[in-house]
């Protein structure tokens, strides 16, 4: 793979307006960023759980604040990489007019990386999948192809994000967000279809597009000349920028979850300080911390220092491994291959997070409750939409926004209509709608 092809300002759904003039395209990726910031799916992330239940009297991160922070880190990763390239090759801008935009491409992809995640995070993903594997949805297996069934039984937020950004929903026009090809490719951590999932390769640990968007991804991959691995199941190597997007996400959630856990008194100040000081690489920092009385302020300083160290470590590794990454031969995340002692510290943080944060009682409670809510919504809406015969089911279908309604009559497309609707809900809306249609509460007329 080559940067000359990998960086493109061509827009999805607006290809006829692209004239290939790279000199005038330098701000196209900033437009991607702005389109995402002002979009409804992005705003809805404000009421989607990151880790801890929402809302609360103490601020903790939600999907929206997380995505903004990941975008900030991602922009820095991309900019530092570009500066290293520029230092070694001062004439690189003449050969690659878009190379200076890598920071903006990474930032835009980071903003969008969680757009496809349903309410209640991974619990929501599991609820959708298990409705088809273990629930009432299993009756539809014979009505779809094996590949389509794999999509439904292994619902994937990454693939759903690509669908949101490229699918032509009713009333929204062809091309949806009309993002650039490079930004769309940078979102695809796992550029394969669901039947191509295979744990040994970093690019196939999960999957990145549904059957309904396979042709769309293939078109983008061909235009950018991503390396194809298989035709069936369709599989490509990652776009190199994916590694920077992934690193930004890894840096943020590992460090920020510690900060939130401290605010909620799940971890003590001393526990967090001990971990983060190992990352900060600043012998003067303990003395600075001693002059600060507020523990939250101390954690903020430690967090900022730790993130800065990780940014430089990951960008240095990306620069050093650029040749292998462009060949598609780098089979690791950047955070798993950064220099010691930082690599070991990040593994220690991950282990403590699993033990003390992700299995904390309120986190588990929201996952269990969210699972029941998401499964309950599917149990009501999917049979109603597929067998819309009674007055009750017709009333339920009226609750599905017209933008999701499909003109296709096949079972897979009609199931996707309901999954699009349910997966796009915020935590709060999903709970409220579940309670109302189950008769647990009644709507008020204002």
N, C-alpha and C positions, 0 to 999 in steps of 0.2 A: 504494500500500500504506500501511496505517496501523498505528501501534503498538497501537492498541486491539484490532485483530484478530491482529496478528503475535505478541503475547505471550499464550500460553495454557498453563494448567496441566493441560489435559485429557491423560489418559494413553492411550497406544496399548494396546489390548486391555482397558482398564478404563474405557471411556467411560461405562458405565452408573453408575459411582461418582462421576462428576464433576457437581457441582451448580452450577458457575459462580460459586461464592463466592470471589471474588478475595482478599478480606481474609484468608481462612484458607489461602491457597495460597502464601504467600510462601516457605515452605521446601521446596516441591515440587521445585525445581530443585537444591537441595542433596541431596535424595534421589536425583535422577538421578546426581549425582556419586558418591554413596556406592554405589549399585548397580553402577556401572561399576568402581569401585575394587575391589570384592569379587568381581568376575566372573572366570570362568576365561579367556575370551578376552583380558581385559586382563592377567592374570597371565602368559599365554603370551608377551606382548610382551617379557618379560625375556630370552627366548632367540631373539629375532628381530633380525637385523642392521639397524642404522641406516645406517652407512656402512662402518665398519671391521670386519674379521673378529672373531668371538667364539668362545671366550673368549680372554683374553690375560693376560699378567702385568701389563700396564698397563691401568688402567681407561679404557675408552672408552664412549661412550653406546650404549645399545641402544634399541629402540623404546619400552620401558617408561619409562626415565629421560627420554627425549626427550618422551614424551607428558605426563609429570608436569610438566616444565619449561614446555612449551607451555601447559598448563592454568594454571600460575602466572602466566605473562605474559598469557594471555587474560583471566583474572580482573581483572588490573590495567587492561587496556584497557577492559573493560566498566565497571569502577567509575569510572575517570576520566571516561568519557563521561557516565555518570549524574550525577556531581558537577557537570559543566558544565551539563547540563540543569537540574539543581536550582538552580544559581546564577542562571540566567536566568529560571527559572519556579519560584519557591518552592512553588507549589501543584500541581506536576505529579503528586505522589504521590496526590493526591485524584482526579485525572482518570485516572491510569494506575497503579493499585495494584501492578502487577507490574514497573514500569519500574526499580525499585531492584534487581531480581533479574537485570539484564542480565549483570553480572559472573559470577554463578553459572551462567547459561545458557551463556555463552561458555566458561567453565571446563569444564563437563560435555561440551560438544561437542568441545573440544580433547582431552580425555581419550580420546574415542572416534574421533578423526579417522583413526587408523592401524589400527583394529581389523581392517579388511578386507585389509590388506596381507599377502601370503603370505610365506613364508620367503624370505630372500635379496632382499627388496625388489623393485625394478623388474625385476631379472633374473628373479625368480619370476613376475612378471606376464607378462613376455615369453615365458617358457617355456610358460605355460599357453596364451597366445594362439597361439604358433607351432606347438604340438601340433596345432591345428585347421587352421591355414593351410598349413603346410609338412610336417607330420608325419602319422602314421597316423590322426589324428583327422579328416582331411579327408574320409574316407569317409562321415561322418555329415551332410554338408551337405544332402543331399536328404531327410533324415529330420526336419528342423526348419524353421521358418519363416525367411524372410530376417532378420527382426528378432531372432529367437533366435540365428541364426548370427552376427549382428553382436555380440551379447553374448559369445559364445564366442571369436570370433576377435580381439576387442579386450578381453580380460579387464581389469577395472578395479577396483582396490582400493577406490575411493570407493563404487562401487555395491555391492561386497561388504560393506562396513561397514554400509550401510543394510539389506542382507539379514540380516546377523547380528543386528541390533538389532530387526528386525520380523518375521522369518520364524518360523513355528510349527514348530520342529524337533520330531521325535517325542519324546515324554516330557517336553517342557519346557513344554507348555501354550500356549494362545493368547496372543499378545502378546509373548512372549519377555521382553525386559527391561522392558517397560511404561514406557518413558521418555515424557516429556511431548512434545507435538506440537512445541513451539518448539525443544526440544533436538534432536529428530530433523531438523527443517528446517534447523537451523543447521549440521548436519553435511554437508548436500548442497551442495558447492561447485559442482557442475555439474548443476542440476536438469532434466535431459533424458534421454531414452532414447538407446540407443547409435546409432540411425540419425540422431539429431539432432546428432551431433558436428559442430562447425564452428568453425574456428580464430579467426574474426574477432571472436567474442563471448566475453567472459570466462566467461559462464555455460554455454557449449557447447564449450569447449576439449577437454573429456573428457565423460564422462556419469556420471550419479549413481544410476541404478537399473536393475536388470535387468528383462526382460519379466515375470518372475515376481513382481516387487514393484511393477510399474507402477500397479496399482489402489490399492495401499497408499499410495504417494507422492501419487497424485492426491487421495485422500481427505484427507490431511494438508494439501496445498496449498489445496484448496477450503475447508477449515475455517479456515485462517489467511489466506485471501484473497490468496495469492501471485498476482502478475500472470502470466496465461497468455500465451504467445507463439504457440504452435501446438498444434493437436490431433493432427496427424500430420506428422512425428514429435512426440510429446508433449514440450513444452518450456515451462518457466516461467522467470521472472526469479528471481534469488537472493533468499532471505530476507536482509534487511540484516545480521543478526548474522554471517552467513557471512564478511563482509569482515573482521570482528574475529578470527574463528577463523583465517582464512587469514593475517592479519598476524602473529598470535602464532606460527604455524608458520614463516613466512618469517623472522621475527626470530631465532627459536631456531636453526634449522638453519644459517643463514648464519653466525651468530656462534659457536655451539657447535662446529661442524665445524673452525673455526680452532683452538679450544682443544684438541680431540682431536688435530689434526694436529701441534700443538706438542708434546704429550705423547709422541707417537710419533716425534718428530724428523723429521717430513716438512717442517715449516716451522720456521725458526729463531725464536728469541724476537724478534729485531729485525724480522723480516718481519711477525709478528703485531702487535707494538707499533705499527709504522708505520701499519698499517691501522686498528687500533682507536682510536688516539689521534685520528684524523680524525673519529671519531664521538663522542668523549667530551665535547667542548665544555667542557673544564675546564682553564683555564690553570695551575692549581695542581697538576694531576695529575702532571706530570713530576717535580716535587720530591718528591711522595709516593712515587712509584715508586723514586726514588733511595735512599730510606730502607729499601727492602725488598730483602733479599738473594736470596730464593728466586724463581726465574723463574716457577714455576707459580703462586705467590701473586700475582705481578705480573699474570699473564694473567687470573687470577680477578678481580682488581680492575678491570682494563680491560674484561673481559667484562661485569661488573655495570654499570659506568658506561655502556657502549655500549648495552646492552639497555634501560637506563632512558631514555636519550635517544630511542631508537627507539620505545619505548612511548608517550612523550608526543607525539612527532611524528605517529605513526599515529593516536592517539586525537584529536588536534587536527584532523587532516585528516578523519577520520570525522565529527566534529562539524560541521565547516565544510561538508562535502558531504552532510550528512544528507538534504536535500531531494532531491538528484539520486539518492541511493542508494535512498530510499523510492520514487522514481518508476521505479527500475530502469534509470536512464540513466547510471550510473557504470560505464564499461566498462574499468576498470583495477583491479589490486590496489592496496591502500593503499601498500605498500612501493615500488611503481613510481611513485608520485606524491607522496611526501613531499618536504619542502623541501630545497633545496640547502644545503650541499654533501653532505648525507647520502644523497641519491638516487644521486649519482655514486659515492660511496664504496661503497655496497651493490652497485652494478654492478661495481665493481672487485673486491670480495670474491668475487662470483659467478664472475667470469672466472678469478680465481686458483684458486678451488676446483675448477673444471672442469679446469683445466690441471694442477694439482699434487696435488690431493687425490683427486678422483673417478677419475682415470686413474692413480693410484699402483698399483704392481705388485700388492700384496696385495689391494687393493680389486678390481682387475680379475680376479685369480685366483679370489676367492670368488664373483664374479658368474658366471664361466664354469663353475666347479664346481657352483654352485647351479643354474644353468640345466640342466646335465646331470642333476642329481638330480631336480629337479621334473619334467622331461620324462620321465625314466625311470619315475617313479611313475605318471604318467598313462598311459604306454604299457602298464603292467601292469594297473592297476586299472579303467580305463574299459572295455576289451574284456571283462574278467572280469565286471564287473557287468552289462553289456549282453547278454552271451552266456554266462550262467552255466550251462555244460553239463558240463564236465569236472571231475574231482576236484580238479585244480589250481586252476581258477578258483573253485570253491566254497570252497576253503581261503583264497584271497585275499579273497573277499567277506567271510569270517568276520572278517577283520582290520579291516573298516570298522565303527566304533562304531555301535550301533543308533540313536543319536540322529539320524544323518544319513540313514538308510534312508527312502526315500520310498514311499508307497503308490501314487503315480502311475505309469502304465505308459508314458507318452510318452518319447521319446528325450531331449528337452531336460531334463526333470525328473530322469531317471536319470543323465544326464551331470552335472547340478548336484550330485547326491549325492556323486559322487567328487570334484568340484572343491571342494565344501564341506569334505570330509575333508582333501584334500591342501593346500588353501590355508590351513587352520587350523593346520597343523603348525609347530612351531618349527624353526629351522635344524638343531639337534642331532638332534631326533627324525626329521626328514626324511632326514638323512644315515644315521642308524642303520638306519632301516627300508629304505632303498634298498640298503644294503650287505647286509642280511639276506636280502631277497627275491631279490637277484641272486646270492646264494651267496658273496659276498666275505667275509662274516663269519658266525658262527653265534651264535644266542642262547644264553645260559647259563640254567640252571634254578636258581633260588635258593630 
